[in-house]
């Protein structure tokens, strides 16, 4: 077994056992595995061994197989002949394409939010920004993961206020595909502060009712993330 295709059992968090039954058990398993991929508990190239995942999440092999099939469909897992499922490895070209699509979609989301959002949505956006600032100032060991989780809530507000279900579906799919890169890019020195400043610029444009500037700020934010992601992938490869 190669270094880049190590067993996920090494270093895995045994406190991730699935909690029942807030959502369907199958969905909880999918979300648990997604979380492990997004926070790099499972790294690109790691083998996903069914027996170990069953022990980790405390569920049946059937549920694990169903969850892995869903993650294959989402592009987070790849099935390799004679090896089985592994965490997907994103190439530089794939990452570039994903970030280009993400930039276009987030720019549209920012533009439509500015044009369509209610006052309640704007208040919620400001609150989401304040919570990002609080996490930025914590300097805690888990600040990056907390920032990512709060950033997801920020985007939830943007998408709800934009009022475009098709855009919401498409952007969430893209976010899922790039999630394994986001923790890596945010861990680069100074990136968390930069990310907050870029998000703050989005909110500032929204509050000035400048839809074009909001779209431009959204696009700049993604382009900066893309630049770092490509640099990280270049170092890995």
Secondary structure as GFF3:
##gff-version 3
##sequence-region A 1 237
A	DSSP	three_ten_helix	3	5	.	.	.	ID=ss1
A	DSSP	alpha_helix	25	38	.	.	.	ID=ss2
A	DSSP	alpha_helix	50	57	.	.	.	ID=ss3
A	DSSP	alpha_helix	61	74	.	.	.	ID=ss4
A	DSSP	beta_strand	77	80	.	.	.	ID=ss5
A	DSSP	beta_strand	84	87	.	.	.	ID=ss6
A	DSSP	alpha_helix	92	116	.	.	.	ID=ss7
A	DSSP	alpha_helix	119	136	.	.	.	ID=ss8
A	DSSP	alpha_helix	143	162	.	.	.	ID=ss9
A	DSSP	alpha_helix	165	186	.	.	.	ID=ss10
A	DSSP	alpha_helix	191	207	.	.	.	ID=ss11
A	DSSP	alpha_helix	211	236	.	.	.	ID=ss12
###
